[in-house]
Structure formats: C-alpha cells, structure tokens
C-alpha cells in the first residue's frame, strides 16, 4: 500500500491549503482533525479542487489512546505535518491550561507514536512569535528567541524545545519546525480560506468582514509606533506559498537532505508591510470603500517584525512568489464566496 502523509489539523486554514498542495504533488493524505475550529465541508471543497477527498479521522490528538489506535489503524504513515493546535493569542491568556494541555500533549503523543510505529519524519507548525520583538531586523534563524508574550506563544517555544530534545536522543526521528510569519489570503479557487469563528482577531479576516458589511469599521491598533507611518509592521505570507513550503520540507526529510535531525526555518516573504499599507493596498486592489479608524495600541502587540528568508529559501529551494496584491484579492474573493456576495 502507498505511503501516506498524516496532516493533523488538515481541515483548518493552513492545513487545508497544505492538503491541496500535497495531493497536487502526488502524496496520499490522511487528515486528523477534531473539527473544534473547522468544518467537514472543508474536505469536500478540497476534493473539488484536487478531485480527491483525503482520508479523514475525527479526534483530538491530546487523547493518547485514540492517537495510539490511529497509528495501529494506519500503519503506512510515513511522515506527519502537525498543524492541530489552539491558536488564539487572547484566548490563551484566559485559558492557559487548555492551551498547554492541547498543544503540548498532542505533540508528546505524536512523538511517542512516531517512535513506537517507526514514523521518522515530522514538519511542525511554529511561529515567528518565538522571536518576540527582535532587537535587530530582519530576523534570521540565528536571532535569539525571546520569552513568550502569551501562553499560546509559549506553547510554540516549548514544542520547539520538545522536538529539539527528543531528536537529540532519538537519532532516527527527524523534525523540521517552520516559523511562519503572518499567513494571509486564500486558495485561488476561493473554495477554501480562513473562516474564523466569531469576531476575527487577525487583521485580514477583519478587513474582509468589514468590506463585506459584517463589521462596521476596522480598528487600526495604534499609529504611534516607531515605523514610517506609525502603524505596526508584519511580514504577510500567502497561504498557498506557505503550504508549498510544507511540501518541500516533507520532501527534504523523505529524501534525507536534512543537515541535522532537528531544523527550523523562517517562512515569510522578507518584506515588511505596515497595517496602513495593507489597508490601502486592499482598497486599491478591491475598489471597496473600507471604513477604518485609528484607535489605541492592542496590548501585547509587537511593533515590527519581518523575516530574513535567505537561509530557509536556500536550504529548502523555496520562496514566496505571490504578491500582496493578489493575496489580498484572494482573501476578498474567498470572503465574497462565503457570504454569497457577487
Ligand atoms: N490589527 C489591527 N486591527 C485588527 C487586527 C489586527 O490593526 O482588527 C493589527 C495588529 O495590531 C498587528 C497587525 O494588525 O499590528 C497584525 O495583527 P494580527 O492579529 O493579524 O497578527 P499578529 O501579528 O498579531 O499575530 C500573528 C498570529 C499569531 C502569531 C503572531 C506571530 O495571529 O498566531 O502573528 O507574531 F503568534
């Protein structure tokens, strides 16, 4: 039987786009998702894009018995891409133990099952949040990590450490952590995209929902930062470009090209964009008269961060290709599709 790639959280935002790219590259995919922040229809839409519905199992990977049973049922798993995690920064402050339990225990269970079932490879969903507010920009992989600003951010740092330590003593296990900058946009078919439950915490879903008339006005959090226009700067990476980085990371592991059995890479564009620049680009690209107002800073936000992608691009043979214009247009096309707007 053909080897399979397990994608945990494969019905989620980045997971679903990655399942599409894996299937397009010829991989057989098994999705595990508890659907706590996604829906089963996502798998139907993946099938519409790729003509193939991934195999699906619904459970939470923090359950050790269910995770062990899964690997008994699927003995042909060759590699894992582990997205499944809670990811809302603000919620993590309110519910720290839920975040630690879910995000840490699921990784522990997977690492243990990898060893028991001779699964050698994992790509892990990390975040540039591990850098905090860096002293020098752009950030390279050598930039020191800073203490996390939230329990969510801390789970990413601890998960990285867990993989590093586990790989140090288990030479047959290989892990790559991808430190994403800010993923935005949607699939060009507008069949899959980001669909936050409730009021969006992130910028682009708030922008597209405001443009769709679901939110009255976009609040820009702070225009008194030490940046050219005073608004905060991020490195916004197209979600399809980001998904392709996962495919090349998996291929790196399957082809034995890794330099050590625990590696980590920045995944961004290398360009910083301010909140105001993003908003103006959205207005220009879509022609929508987006209502916005400047309010005070959001607690816990960093001022500016963008990636130095040289090392990751060279090692992985990957680079971000899509422009921010087409990425924002794709986010708007997705929002319109979801809301039935012509
Ligand atoms: N912003 C607004 N208005 C909004 C929402 C956001 O002005 O309604 C601003 C934020 O203040 C920030 C920028 O837009 O300056 C980006 O904010 P996001 O919430 O979209 O993204 P963050 O950079 O805060 O957080 C993201 C991910 C986290 C991850 C972090 C790493 O959501 O999961 O990047 O830096 F940890």
Boltz pocket constraint, residues with backbone or C-beta under 6 A from the ligand:
constraints:
  - pocket:
      binder: B
      contacts: [[A, 87], [A, 89], [A, 127], [A, 128], [A, 129], [A, 153], [A, 180], [A, 181], [A, 182], [A, 200], [A, 201], [A, 202], [A, 203], [A, 204], [A, 206], [A, 218], [A, 219], [A, 220], [A, 221], [A, 222], [A, 232], [A, 233], [A, 234], [A, 275], [A, 298], [A, 301], [A, 302], [A, 303]]
      max_distance: 6.0
